[in-house]
Amino acid sequence: MSDENHLKLLRLLEENPDMSQRELSRRLGISLGKTNYCLKELLRGGLIKIQNFKNSHNKLAYAYLLTPAGVSTKAELTLRFLKIKVGEYKTLKAEIEQLQQEAERFTAVSRYSSHINRSHIK
Protein backbone atom coordinates (compact mmCIF):
# COMPACT_ATOMS: atom_id res chain seq x y z
CA MET A 1 0.00 0.00 0.00
CA SER A 2 1.35 3.44 -0.90
CA ASP A 3 2.10 5.91 1.87
CA GLU A 4 -0.72 8.11 0.56
CA ASN A 5 -3.29 5.29 0.81
CA HIS A 6 -1.83 4.19 4.14
CA LEU A 7 -2.34 7.73 5.47
CA LYS A 8 -5.85 7.96 4.00
CA LEU A 9 -6.82 4.68 5.66
CA LEU A 10 -5.42 5.72 9.05
CA ARG A 11 -7.19 9.09 8.79
CA LEU A 12 -10.50 7.45 7.88
CA LEU A 13 -10.24 4.99 10.76
CA GLU A 14 -9.34 7.73 13.22
CA GLU A 15 -12.30 9.87 12.10
CA ASN A 16 -14.79 7.02 11.95
CA PRO A 17 -13.59 3.81 13.67
CA ASP A 18 -16.85 1.96 13.02
CA MET A 19 -16.72 2.48 9.25
CA SER A 20 -17.37 -0.79 7.42
CA GLN A 21 -14.77 -2.37 5.18
CA ARG A 22 -17.14 -1.82 2.26
CA GLU A 23 -17.30 1.92 3.01
CA LEU A 24 -13.54 2.10 3.54
CA SER A 25 -13.08 0.37 0.21
CA ARG A 26 -15.38 2.84 -1.53
CA ARG A 27 -13.74 5.89 0.08
CA LEU A 28 -10.22 4.67 -0.75
CA GLY A 29 -11.13 3.62 -4.29
CA ILE A 30 -9.70 0.12 -3.82
CA SER A 31 -11.26 -3.34 -3.83
CA LEU A 32 -12.88 -4.84 -0.76
CA GLY A 33 -10.26 -7.62 -0.76
CA LYS A 34 -7.39 -5.11 -0.81
CA THR A 35 -9.07 -3.15 2.00
CA ASN A 36 -9.30 -6.34 4.07
CA TYR A 37 -5.65 -7.12 3.35
CA CYS A 38 -4.58 -3.56 4.35
CA LEU A 39 -6.53 -3.75 7.60
CA LYS A 40 -4.89 -7.09 8.43
CA GLU A 41 -1.46 -5.56 7.74
CA LEU A 42 -2.23 -2.63 10.04
CA LEU A 43 -3.39 -5.09 12.69
CA ARG A 44 -0.26 -7.25 12.29
CA GLY A 45 1.90 -4.12 12.50
CA GLY A 46 0.22 -3.11 15.75
CA LEU A 47 -1.14 0.12 14.25
CA ILE A 48 -4.79 -0.71 14.89
CA LYS A 49 -6.79 -2.96 17.15
CA ILE A 50 -10.19 -4.36 16.38
CA GLN A 51 -13.10 -4.21 18.75
CA ASN A 52 -16.15 -6.39 18.14
CA PHE A 53 -19.53 -5.03 19.20
CA LYS A 54 -20.84 -7.99 21.19
CA ASN A 55 -24.27 -6.46 21.75
CA SER A 56 -24.69 -5.49 18.11
CA HIS A 57 -27.46 -7.07 16.03
CA ASN A 58 -24.90 -7.13 13.25
CA LYS A 59 -22.37 -9.74 14.38
CA LEU A 60 -19.88 -8.41 11.80
CA ALA A 61 -19.79 -4.94 13.36
CA TYR A 62 -16.28 -3.91 14.32
CA ALA A 63 -14.49 -0.76 15.37
CA TYR A 64 -10.96 -0.19 14.08
CA LEU A 65 -9.10 1.78 16.74
CA LEU A 66 -5.68 3.33 16.22
CA THR A 67 -3.11 2.23 18.77
CA PRO A 68 -0.46 4.64 20.06
CA ALA A 69 1.85 3.21 17.39
CA GLY A 70 -0.86 3.86 14.80
CA VAL A 71 -1.22 7.47 15.93
CA SER A 72 2.56 7.91 15.78
CA THR A 73 2.76 6.35 12.31
CA LYS A 74 -0.10 8.54 11.11
CA ALA A 75 1.76 11.62 12.38
CA GLU A 76 4.98 10.54 10.61
CA LEU A 77 3.12 9.87 7.36
CA THR A 78 1.33 13.22 7.65
CA LEU A 79 4.65 15.07 7.97
CA ARG A 80 6.21 13.13 5.09
CA PHE A 81 3.17 13.70 2.87
CA LEU A 82 3.08 17.40 3.81
CA LYS A 83 6.74 17.84 2.76
CA ILE A 84 6.00 16.16 -0.57
CA LYS A 85 2.92 18.30 -1.19
CA VAL A 86 4.74 21.54 -0.25
CA GLY A 87 7.49 20.62 -2.73
CA GLU A 88 4.89 19.90 -5.43
CA TYR A 89 3.17 23.19 -4.61
CA LYS A 90 6.41 25.19 -4.98
CA THR A 91 7.17 23.51 -8.30
CA LEU A 92 3.65 24.11 -9.56
CA LYS A 93 3.68 27.73 -8.37
CA ALA A 94 6.93 28.41 -10.26
CA GLU A 95 5.49 26.76 -13.38
CA ILE A 96 2.31 28.84 -13.13
CA GLU A 97 4.35 32.04 -12.80
CA GLN A 98 6.39 31.09 -15.87
CA LEU A 99 3.24 30.35 -17.87
CA GLN A 100 1.71 33.67 -16.80
CA GLN A 101 4.82 35.52 -18.00
CA GLU A 102 4.71 33.67 -21.32
CA ALA A 103 1.00 34.41 -21.68
CA GLU A 104 1.61 38.11 -20.98
CA ARG A 105 4.40 38.22 -23.60
CA PHE A 106 2.18 36.41 -26.09
CA THR A 107 -0.68 38.82 -25.42
CA ALA A 108 1.61 41.83 -25.91
CA VAL A 109 3.04 40.41 -29.15
CA SER A 110 -0.45 39.50 -30.33
CA ARG A 111 -1.73 43.04 -29.70
CA TYR A 112 1.27 44.52 -31.48
CA SER A 113 0.82 42.18 -34.45
CA SER A 114 -2.87 42.98 -34.60
CA HIS A 115 -2.11 46.72 -34.54
CA ILE A 116 0.50 46.33 -37.34
CA ASN A 117 -1.91 44.27 -39.46
CA ARG A 118 -4.67 46.87 -39.08
CA SER A 119 -2.36 49.71 -40.04
CA HIS A 120 -1.33 47.88 -43.25
CA ILE A 121 -4.96 47.32 -44.20
CA LYS A 122 -5.79 51.05 -44.20
C-alpha positions, 0 to 999 in steps of 0.5 A, spaced: 500 500 500 502 506 498 504 511 503 498 516 501 493 510 501 496 508 508 495 515 510 488 515 508 486 509 511 489 511 518 485 518 517 479 514 515 479 509 521 481 515 526 475 519 524 470 514 523 472 507 527 466 503 526 466 504 518 465 498 514 470 495 510 465 496 504 465 503 506 472 504 507 473 500 500 469 505 496 472 511 500 479 509 498 477 507 491 480 500 492 477 493 492 474 490 498 479 484 498 485 489 498 481 493 504 481 487 508 488 485 506 490 492 508 486 492 515 490 485 516 497 488 515 495 494 520 493 489 525 499 485 524 503 491 525 500 493 531 497 500 528 490 498 529 486 494 534 479 491 532 473 491 537 467 487 536 460 489 538 458 484 542 451 487 543 450 489 536 445 485 532 450 485 526 455 480 528 460 483 523 460 490 526 467 492 528 471 498 530 478 499 528 481 503 533 488 506 532 493 504 537 499 509 540 503 506 534 498 507 529 497 514 531 505 515 531 505 512 524 499 517 522 503 523 524 509 521 521 506 519 514 502 526 515 509 530 515 512 526 510 506 527 505 506 534 507 513 535 505 512 532 498 505 536 497 509 543 499 514 541 494 509 539 489 506 546 490 512 550 490 514 547 483 507 548 480 507 555 483 513 556 479 510 553 473 504 557 473 508 564 474 512 562 468 506 560 464 503 567 466 509 571 464 509 567 457 502 568 456 503 576 458 508 576 452 504 572 447 498 577 449 503 583 448 506 580 441 499 578 439 496 586 440 502 589 437 501 584 431 494 585 430 495 593 430 501 592 425 496 588 421 490 593 421 495 599 419 497 595 413 490 594 411 488 602 411 
